[in-house]
Amino acid sequence: MGIVVTLDVMLARRKMKSRELAEIVGITEQNISLLKSGKVKGIRFETLEKICETLDCQPGDILTFEV
């Protein structure tokens, strides 16, 4: 199965909308949507850092590995 993105879960826990996260992080809402759906091939560490900083979480809270 590979890497699973659970960004939607963390957004719900933080009661934050995708649009709000996109504005703070500085990426488009469409890119947040693609990330949430797992349809991206990669993510810049800088972007991941900003997401984690904004959501007060660790990368492992939004990215998991499943066999």
Secondary structure by P-SEA (a helix, b strand, c coil): cccccaaaaaaaaacccaaaaaaaacccaaaaaaaaacccccccaaaaaaaaaaacccccccccccc
